[in-house]
Amino acid sequence: MAEPIPQFNQVLTKSILSKLGKEDRESSKSLSRLTFAELYRQLDVEETKIIKNLLSLDPKPLGFLGPFVSMGEPPKDLIGLKDQKYTRDGKQHTISGRYLPKNVWHSFQKMQRAIKADTGSKLMVESGYRSPACQAITFLSYLDVSNFDVLYVASGVALPGYSQHGDPVHTACDVINQDGIPDDENPENFEHTKEYRWLIEHAQEFNFHLSYPRGNKFGVKFEPWHWQYLGN
């Protein structure tokens, strides 16, 4: 017998999100390094129950078949990424509040230089390290904008503890090019860029790997922008 799909109290979920605030790629506010202690201090008893219920979920009945990653605290060697700018429709945007562990960032920088030399384009980190507490808020945020369709959200947003963004060593990067691709409306369009073609051919030279190709064994939708660091 199939397990029932979990339901989330919409009023309490919206209350949590209003207290934490929306993390925007252009805002100086960042939840990337949020700890559960910091999160719980901002919530009342009933709101805390929402988070703890989320943490108790088994992802497999929701269609996610990937391995457990980590529920650890944010690593101590996180580096804040600065001066990440792209231009979309003639308007310049700056990405703020993004972090990567030191080794991951150094490898990404080498890859940046190589792709710039080969294609003339700059590749940036739209999303890097996200703590498990941040991932909880990310999951709830997507629920809020997706009419609380848990199965739909779980097909593209991992539960806390299962996100490669929360791996303190093998951290995943969601990349974006200097033209602002991918965007929120049609992120799969990144597949048709020269940067994606270059990554398919060369990313492994810098220890980055396309985590979720089409038909992947984890049950996650195709994410051409999502690349995990697999080096030491």
C-alpha positions as CSV (number, residue, x, y, z in Angstrom):
1,M,0.0,0.0,0.0
2,A,1.4,3.4,-1.0
3,E,2.3,5.8,1.8
4,P,0.1,8.9,2.0
5,I,1.5,12.1,0.6
6,P,2.5,14.4,3.5
7,Q,0.6,17.6,3.9
8,F,1.9,20.9,5.2
9,N,-0.1,23.5,7.1
10,Q,0.0,26.3,4.7
11,V,-0.6,29.1,7.2
12,L,2.3,27.9,9.4
13,T,4.6,27.4,6.4
14,K,3.9,30.9,5.2
15,S,4.6,32.2,8.7
16,I,7.9,30.4,8.8
17,L,8.9,31.9,5.4
18,S,7.8,35.4,6.4
19,K,10.1,35.2,9.5
20,L,13.1,33.9,7.6
21,G,12.7,36.1,4.6
22,K,13.1,35.1,1.0
23,E,16.7,34.4,-0.1
24,D,17.1,36.2,-3.4
25,R,20.2,35.8,-5.6
26,E,20.6,39.6,-5.7
27,S,20.0,40.2,-2.0
28,S,22.7,40.6,0.6
29,K,20.7,38.4,2.8
30,S,21.8,34.8,2.8
31,L,20.5,31.7,4.5
32,S,23.3,29.5,3.0
33,R,25.0,29.0,6.4
34,L,21.9,28.9,8.6
35,T,22.0,26.4,11.4
36,F,19.1,24.6,13.0
37,A,19.8,26.3,16.3
38,E,19.5,29.7,14.5
39,L,16.4,28.6,12.7
40,Y,14.5,27.3,15.7
41,R,15.2,30.5,17.7
42,Q,13.1,32.4,15.2
43,L,10.1,29.9,15.3
44,D,7.3,29.2,17.8
45,V,6.4,25.6,18.9
46,E,4.0,24.9,16.1
47,E,6.3,26.2,13.4
48,T,9.2,24.2,14.8
49,K,7.0,21.1,14.4
50,I,6.6,21.9,10.7
51,I,10.4,21.8,10.3
52,K,10.8,18.6,12.4
53,N,8.1,16.9,10.4
54,L,9.9,17.8,7.2
55,L,13.1,16.3,8.6
56,S,11.3,13.1,9.4
57,L,10.2,12.4,5.9
58,D,11.5,9.5,3.9
59,P,12.3,10.8,0.4
60,K,11.8,7.4,-1.4
61,P,8.0,7.4,-1.3
62,L,8.2,10.9,-2.8
63,G,10.2,9.6,-5.8
64,F,13.7,10.6,-4.7
65,L,16.1,7.7,-4.8
66,G,19.4,9.4,-4.1
67,P,21.6,8.7,-1.1
68,F,21.7,10.5,2.2
69,V,24.4,13.2,2.1
70,S,24.8,15.1,5.4
71,M,23.0,16.8,8.2
72,G,26.3,18.3,9.5
73,E,27.0,21.9,10.5
74,P,28.3,24.3,7.8
75,P,32.0,23.7,7.1
76,K,34.5,26.2,8.6
77,D,36.3,26.9,5.3
78,L,33.4,28.4,3.3
79,I,34.5,31.2,1.0
80,G,32.0,34.0,0.0
81,L,31.9,34.5,-3.7
82,K,32.1,38.1,-4.9
83,D,31.7,40.1,-8.0
84,Q,29.5,37.6,-9.8
85,K,27.7,39.6,-12.4
86,Y,25.6,38.7,-15.4
87,T,23.5,40.7,-17.9
88,R,20.0,39.7,-18.9
89,D,17.9,41.8,-21.3
90,G,20.3,44.6,-21.1
91,K,20.2,44.8,-17.3
92,Q,23.2,43.9,-15.1
93,H,22.6,41.7,-12.1
94,T,24.9,40.8,-9.2
95,I,24.7,37.4,-7.4
96,S,25.3,37.8,-3.6
97,G,25.5,35.6,-0.6
98,R,26.9,32.5,-2.3
99,Y,29.5,30.2,-0.6
100,L,31.7,27.2,-1.5
101,P,34.2,25.2,0.5
102,K,37.8,26.3,-0.2
103,N,38.8,23.3,-2.4
104,V,35.6,23.4,-4.4
105,W,36.0,27.1,-5.0
106,H,39.6,26.7,-6.1
107,S,38.6,24.0,-8.6
108,F,35.7,26.1,-9.9
109,Q,38.0,29.1,-10.4
110,K,40.3,26.9,-12.6
111,M,37.3,25.8,-14.6
112,Q,36.1,29.4,-14.9
113,R,39.5,30.4,-16.4
114,A,39.5,27.5,-18.8
115,I,35.9,28.1,-20.1
116,K,36.7,31.7,-20.5
117,A,39.8,30.9,-22.6
118,D,38.0,28.4,-24.8
119,T,34.6,30.1,-25.3
120,G,35.0,33.7,-24.2
121,S,32.2,33.3,-21.7
122,K,32.1,33.5,-17.9
123,L,30.5,30.8,-15.8
124,M,29.3,31.6,-12.3
125,V,27.8,29.9,-9.2
126,E,24.1,30.7,-8.9
127,S,23.8,28.4,-5.9
128,G,26.6,26.7,-4.0
129,Y,26.7,25.4,-0.5
130,R,23.4,25.3,1.4
131,S,23.2,24.0,4.9
132,P,20.5,21.4,5.8
133,A,18.6,24.2,7.7
134,C,18.8,26.3,4.6
135,Q,17.6,23.4,2.5
136,A,14.6,23.0,4.7
137,I,13.6,26.6,4.0
138,T,14.4,26.1,0.3
139,F,12.0,23.1,0.2
140,L,9.2,25.1,2.0
141,S,9.8,28.1,-0.3
142,Y,9.2,25.9,-3.4
143,L,6.1,24.4,-1.8
144,D,4.7,27.9,-1.2
145,V,5.1,28.8,-4.9
146,S,4.0,25.4,-6.2
147,N,0.6,25.2,-4.6
148,F,2.0,22.9,-2.0
149,D,2.4,20.1,-4.5
150,V,4.8,17.9,-2.5
151,L,5.5,15.4,-5.2
152,Y,6.2,18.1,-7.8
153,V,8.6,19.9,-5.5
154,A,10.4,16.7,-4.4
155,S,11.1,15.9,-8.1
156,G,13.5,18.8,-8.2
157,V,14.3,19.9,-4.6
158,A,16.0,17.5,-2.3
159,L,14.9,17.1,1.3
160,P,17.3,18.3,4.0
161,G,20.1,15.9,4.4
162,Y,19.8,14.6,0.8
163,S,20.9,17.7,-1.1
164,Q,24.3,17.7,-2.8
165,H,24.4,21.4,-2.0
166,G,24.7,20.4,1.6
167,D,27.7,18.1,1.1
168,P,30.6,19.8,2.9
169,V,33.3,18.1,0.7
170,H,31.6,17.2,-2.6
171,T,29.4,20.3,-2.9
172,A,27.2,20.8,-5.9
173,C,27.1,24.1,-7.9
174,D,24.1,25.4,-9.8
175,V,25.8,27.4,-12.6
176,I,24.7,30.4,-14.6
177,N,26.3,32.0,-17.6
178,Q,27.1,35.7,-18.2
179,D,23.8,36.0,-20.1
180,G,21.7,34.9,-17.1
181,I,20.9,31.4,-18.4
182,P,19.4,29.4,-16.9
183,D,16.5,31.6,-15.7
184,D,13.6,30.6,-13.4
185,E,11.1,30.2,-16.2
186,N,12.9,27.8,-18.5
187,P,16.0,26.5,-16.7
188,E,16.4,23.5,-19.0
189,N,17.4,26.0,-21.8
190,F,20.9,25.9,-20.3
191,E,21.3,22.6,-22.2
192,H,21.4,24.6,-25.5
193,T,24.3,26.9,-24.5
194,K,27.9,26.7,-25.5
195,E,28.8,26.6,-21.8
196,Y,26.8,23.4,-21.3
197,R,28.5,21.8,-24.3
198,W,31.9,22.8,-22.9
199,L,31.0,21.4,-19.5
200,I,29.9,18.1,-21.0
201,E,33.3,17.8,-22.6
202,H,35.6,19.3,-20.0
203,A,34.1,19.5,-16.6
204,Q,35.5,16.2,-15.4
205,E,39.0,17.6,-15.9
206,F,38.2,19.9,-13.0
207,N,36.4,17.2,-10.9
208,F,32.9,18.4,-11.7
209,H,30.2,15.9,-12.7
210,L,26.6,16.3,-14.1
211,S,24.6,14.9,-11.3
212,Y,21.2,14.6,-12.9
213,P,21.3,13.7,-16.6
214,R,18.1,12.6,-18.3
215,G,16.8,9.2,-17.0
216,N,19.1,9.3,-14.0
217,K,18.7,6.6,-11.4
218,F,17.8,9.0,-8.6
219,G,14.4,9.9,-9.9
220,V,15.4,13.6,-10.3
221,K,14.4,15.6,-13.3
222,F,17.0,16.6,-15.8
223,E,19.1,19.5,-14.4
224,P,21.8,20.6,-16.9
225,W,22.9,23.4,-14.6
226,H,23.6,21.2,-11.6
227,W,27.3,20.0,-11.3
228,Q,28.8,18.3,-8.3
229,Y,32.4,18.5,-7.2
230,L,33.9,15.0,-6.8
231,G,37.5,15.9,-6.0
232,N,39.3,15.7,-2.7
